[in-house]
Amino acid sequence: MIDLAHCRTLDARDPLRAVRDRFARPAEDTVYLDGNSIGAMPADAASRVERVMLEGWRDARRRGWNRFDWLEKPWRMGEGLAHIVGAGQGDVLFCDNTTINLYKILGYAWQLDRSRPVIVTEAHNFPTDTYVAEGLARLVGGGAALLRIHEPRELDGALSRRKVGLLYLSHVDYRSSRRWNMAKINELARARGVLTVWDCSHAAGAIPVDLAGTGADFAVGCGYKYLCGGPGAPAWLYVHPRHQDRAWPVIAGWMGHADVFAFAPTYEPLRGVRRQQTGTPSILANEAMSAAIDIWRDVKREDLAWKHRSLSELTTALLEQECGKFGVRITSPRDYDEQGGHVGFSHPGAGSVCEALLEHGVVSSFRKPDVIRFGISPVAISHEDVWVAVSRLRHVLETEIWREPRFAKVSV
Ligand SMILES: *Cc1c(COP(=O)(O)O)cnc(C)c1O
């Protein structure tokens, strides 16, 4: 039997205890288990953004470009994140949003070998990922097409096809929380001469990601989920050093020019990952993201790994212990090494249960037809939070309060 005392013992052992205090406490008494949608706010994010507005915008304006680190921020933030995703220093860049970065990176990777224009992806990849690939294929022609696999076992056969040059996957499935074994898949792709593009949106900042160590070729990810960069935060991208200088970026923008302020009439790419910059960065959004990055700089990879595993295993065990008899069934992978950022479970009344939980101070998310997701953000939640959330869920189920008509309308 797991009890509250056990959860508190785990918290006392938590190497990221102090990190948690660097995030702002929300105004209401909620346990926030939706860090997979929008992560927690760093305590100093608001004052930092305000300072940029006042000192940078009100006072300095154009002179801000010289006075502050606005132009350097995109790659300085990349340096701060690199260890969390197992990337080398200087191989990660923050810019644009995830969708745009997917387009840039997929197009860049695609043009490296036009003789093999077919892109393998999952039929159930995140919608924007699939759309971007479809749109790119229409634009470039030349035999570009998507080959969609439905089951992991179809992967090897797909990669062995003659015209396949790219493998394009989400590290973690946003619904099922199933995690691909990045090391194994990269090895398989390498053996078939296929380049890999990973979307780490539902992985980075939660589970261990090791881009360089597993030999990934390219990756992108979201800034506002587990990375806590704020609503609409800039996204990041990664290019392995062996590919950084092989081609022009798909969007040859002036901020990726070898000499930005020369205003040269023709394009010449910067060296390295920085050629993937497009235009003027979002200075205000970057400041909020930087507040989070300054926290990530102090997070050790192994501490993050320990905590996410510990919280995930606790959540799974407590859901079964406390709520199994009320119809809760775990739907995310049982083997932690196959699990992504969130723990998912089904219940026949999931939509209404999720609504009732909200009223009881637990923020989770519902996915049709019957799954609730508990996003596990290791920097922002404690083991005791998990205990509280599951206790509230138990109450909602035991009393059947979720059946009340006011919970029938399910929000998104
Ligand atoms: C959240 C998410 C995105 C989001 O893309 P935006 O351009 O930021 O809206 C893309 N891909 C995956 C896999 C995601 O989880």
The ligand as an SDF file (V2000), in Angstrom:
LIG
                    3D

 15 15  0  0  0  0  0  0  0  0999 V2000
    2.3500   20.4540  -29.5180 C   0  0  0  0  0  0  0  0  0  0  0  0
    2.8910   19.8320  -30.7440 C   0  0  0  0  0  0  0  0  0  0  0  0
    3.1030   20.5840  -31.8950 C   0  0  0  0  0  0  0  0  0  0  0  0
    2.7130   22.0560  -31.8780 C   0  0  0  0  0  0  0  0  0  0  0  0
    3.0240   22.7670  -33.0000 O   0  0  0  0  0  0  0  0  0  0  0  0
    2.8470   24.3560  -32.9690 P   0  0  0  0  0  0  0  0  0  0  0  0
    3.4050   24.8110  -34.2420 O   0  0  0  0  0  0  0  0  0  0  0  0
    3.5810   24.8640  -31.7670 O   0  0  0  0  0  0  0  0  0  0  0  0
    1.3950   24.6580  -32.8270 O   0  0  0  0  0  0  0  0  0  0  0  0
    3.6580   19.9520  -32.9880 C   0  0  0  0  0  0  0  0  0  0  0  0
    3.9570   18.6350  -32.9780 N   0  0  0  0  0  0  0  0  0  0  0  0
    3.7460   17.8730  -31.8750 C   0  0  0  0  0  0  0  0  0  0  0  0
    4.1110   16.4250  -31.8800 C   0  0  0  0  0  0  0  0  0  0  0  0
    3.1980   18.4430  -30.7340 C   0  0  0  0  0  0  0  0  0  0  0  0
    2.9840   17.7130  -29.6500 O   0  0  0  0  0  0  0  0  0  0  0  0
  1  2  1  0
  2  3  1  0
  2 14  2  0
  3  4  1  0
  3 10  2  0
  4  5  1  0
  5  6  1  0
  6  7  2  0
  6  8  1  0
  6  9  1  0
 10 11  1  0
 11 12  2  0
 12 13  1  0
 12 14  1  0
 14 15  1  0
M  END
$$$$
